[in-house]
């Protein structure tokens, strides 16, 4: 059994993780970052995306992904509401949904294998899209994310210690 102290500590961490607190530290990050010992300042995070790769990714996305996720990755209206079959419609990938909750590795796996399993109806693209094409699509998607979202994703998800 979990002790009352452990439950309290876990609860506090969950509350801190789920809050929209913007209490910033002089070296960057919010309270949760300080709790977890992350110390990445905003100045250290830059997106050095290749403009040609972004352009290729946009073309590939619109050719292969837009039919479900929208031409500008805006997703399906009511994407949070399950369909009659219990699965969810395609979400936005422009930084307004949960795409940034996943690492590049996870996003690439979802594209290759489909998924996430049991949640949506995303087909797998393995054997259809090449690795470089998937990388290009992911760079285009990340280029759409607002700076704050990209920074949060990079420090909390992609660059985990």
BAKEMI-921146 format. One record per residue (C-alpha): chain; residue in one letter; x, y, z. Coordinates in steps of 0.1 Angstrom, whole numbers, plus 5000, padded with zeros to 4 digits. Each point is the difference from the previous one (the first is absolute). Layout:
BAKEMI-921146
A A X Y Z
...
//
This chain:
BAKEMI-921146
A X 5000 5000 5000
A X 5011 5035 4993
A X 5004 5022 5031
A X 4981 5032 5005
A X 5032 5020 4996
A X 5007 4984 4966
A X 4965 5007 4989
A X 5003 5036 5011
A X 5033 5004 4982
A X 4987 4985 4968
A X 4969 5022 5002
A X 5021 5031 5004
A X 5022 4991 4970
A X 4969 4993 4979
A X 4984 5032 5010
A X 5032 5019 4991
A X 5003 4981 4967
A X 4964 5007 4990
A X 4999 5036 5010
A X 5003 5028 4976
A X 5024 5018 5023
A X 5024 5024 4983
A X 5021 5007 5031
A X 5034 5004 4982
A X 5034 4996 5014
A X 5029 5023 4991
A X 5016 4972 4980
A X 4968 4991 4982
A X 4973 4974 5006
A X 4971 4998 5024
A X 4995 4986 5034
A X 4997 4964 4987
A X 5033 5004 4982
A X 5017 5011 5032
A X 4984 4971 5019
A X 5013 4975 4974
A X 5034 5017 4999
A X 4998 5012 4964
A X 5020 5031 4993
A X 4997 5010 4964
A X 4996 5037 4993
A X 4978 5012 4971
A X 5030 5015 4983
A X 5016 4966 4996
A X 4971 4987 4979
A X 5000 5009 4964
A X 4983 4984 4970
A X 5026 4996 4973
A X 4977 4984 4976
A X 5011 4998 4963
A X 4975 5021 4980
A X 5002 4974 4972
A X 4991 4972 5024
A X 4971 5020 5013
A X 4987 5005 4964
A X 5004 4963 4991
A X 4982 4991 5032
A X 4971 5023 4993
A X 4996 4985 4965
A X 5002 4964 5013
A X 4976 5008 5029
A X 4975 5015 4976
A X 5003 4970 4976
A X 4998 4973 5027
A X 4986 5014 5033
A X 4977 5029 4993
A X 4971 4979 4990
A X 4997 4991 5037
A X 5019 5027 5019
A X 4990 5030 4979
A X 5020 5019 4974
A X 5017 5021 5027
A X 5001 4973 5027
A X 4969 5015 5017
A X 4985 4966 5006
A X 4964 4990 5001
A X 4973 5021 5017
A X 4990 4984 5033
A X 5032 4978 5000
A X 4997 4996 5037
A X 4966 4983 4997
A X 5000 4963 4994
A X 4983 4987 4969
A X 4972 4974 5002
A X 5026 4972 4999
A X 5017 5015 5030
A X 5031 5011 4981
A X 5011 5036 4997
A X 5001 5020 4967
A X 5033 5014 4987
A X 5013 5028 5024
A X 5017 5032 4989
A X 5038 4997 4996
A X 5007 5037 5001
A X 5008 5003 5037
A X 4964 5005 5012
A X 4994 4963 5009
A X 5022 4973 5016
A X 5025 4993 4972
A X 5027 5019 5020
A X 4995 4975 5029
A X 5019 4974 4980
A X 5037 4998 4991
A X 5012 5000 4964
A X 5006 4963 5004
A X 4964 4994 5011
A X 4986 5022 4973
A X 5020 4981 4974
A X 4989 4967 5014
A X 4963 5011 4998
A X 5005 5010 4963
A X 5017 4967 4992
A X 4979 4976 5019
A X 4968 5019 5004
A X 4985 5010 5033
A X 5002 5007 5027
A X 4986 4965 5005
A X 4964 4999 5011
A X 4994 5038 5000
A X 4996 5010 4964
A X 4998 4985 4966
A X 5033 5013 4986
A X 5013 4975 4974
A X 5037 4990 4998
A X 5021 5016 4973
A X 5028 4975 5001
A X 5010 4990 4965
A X 4982 5030 4986
A X 5020 5029 5014
A X 5038 4999 5002
A X 5018 5009 5032
A X 5012 5033 4986
A X 4964 5009 4988
A X 4987 4994 5036
A X 5028 5021 5014
A X 4991 5028 4975
A X 4963 4998 5011
A X 5009 5001 5036
A X 5022 5031 4995
A X 4972 5017 4982
A X 4976 4992 5028
A X 5024 5012 5027
A X 5005 5032 4980
A X 4963 5007 5005
A X 5002 4998 5038
A X 5001 5034 5019
A X 5033 5007 5015
A X 4987 4994 5036
A X 4987 4966 4990
A X 5032 4990 4982
A X 5021 5012 5029
A X 4978 4980 5025
A X 5002 4969 4978
A X 5037 5002 4995
A X 5008 5005 5037
A X 4974 4976 5014
A X 4997 4973 4974
A X 5027 4999 4974
A X 5030 5009 5021
A X 4991 4980 5031
A X 5030 4992 5023
//
